[in-house]
Amino acid sequence: QLVAYEVKRMKAEEGNKQKILRHIKELAEKLYKNENPYPAVAMHKVQKPSEGCHLRLHQKPFPHLDEGTVQWIIDQATAKLQTAPPAIKAEKKCMVPSGPPIAAILERNGNALANSARRLEVVRNCISYVFENKMLEAKKLFPAVLRAMKGRAARHCLTQELHLHVQQNRAILDHQQFDFIIRMMNCCLQDCTAMDEHGIAAALLPLVTAFCRKLSPGITQFAYSCVQEHV
């Protein structure tokens, strides 16, 4: 029913938090009523007599109850309960129109996928610029790469790209390249969650022991020395 009737309303509500919350509340109530169709039985409250009521003059004596009549009423009610059909909510079947095409609903998701593809392209381009020593172009893309690292796909892309460069024997870097790669790795690890521990963090392990720079003749610094503080 939401898909059939509410898409226009949802689009109209976009950006208005008050309307969205009201809509969610209405939905919640419908769902709650669906799950709890039988309201709680209201208990009859017997009022307590007020103070000093026994001093009133116009008091009627409480009538004498006939035991046989009371028993007859109880028996009648019991018999009714035994023959009554079980209380089951009758399902109302209804036809719901198909509503607008799914494509209309997935438009925004499509935009998200396009954005994701663009981010991965930025990560790949920036890494290529670093290894081609095009530092000015790499610097321009660098802030966007660090923002992209918030997404798991971009973090995965970083490990894949760096792995390709290691395979091409391009692991020994100059100082500027080393700095760029370390900053990317640090940002990637910083945004990692516990779920990434055996994926992205594990994929970075062989890379941090491969990438290095020469500090002076006979002294080499490996990338792990700069990223080993991460949990």
Secondary structure as GFF3:
##gff-version 3
##sequence-region A 1 231
A	DSSP	alpha_helix	2	5	.	.	.	ID=ss1
A	DSSP	alpha_helix	7	13	.	.	.	ID=ss2
A	DSSP	alpha_helix	17	35	.	.	.	ID=ss3
A	DSSP	three_ten_helix	53	55	.	.	.	ID=ss4
A	DSSP	alpha_helix	67	83	.	.	.	ID=ss5
A	DSSP	alpha_helix	102	131	.	.	.	ID=ss6
A	DSSP	alpha_helix	135	148	.	.	.	ID=ss7
A	DSSP	alpha_helix	152	167	.	.	.	ID=ss8
A	DSSP	beta_strand	172	173	.	.	.	ID=ss9
A	DSSP	alpha_helix	175	190	.	.	.	ID=ss10
A	DSSP	three_ten_helix	194	196	.	.	.	ID=ss11
A	DSSP	pi_helix	197	201	.	.	.	ID=ss12
A	DSSP	alpha_helix	202	208	.	.	.	ID=ss13
A	DSSP	beta_strand	212	216	.	.	.	ID=ss14
A	DSSP	beta_strand	219	222	.	.	.	ID=ss15
A	DSSP	alpha_helix	224	227	.	.	.	ID=ss16
###
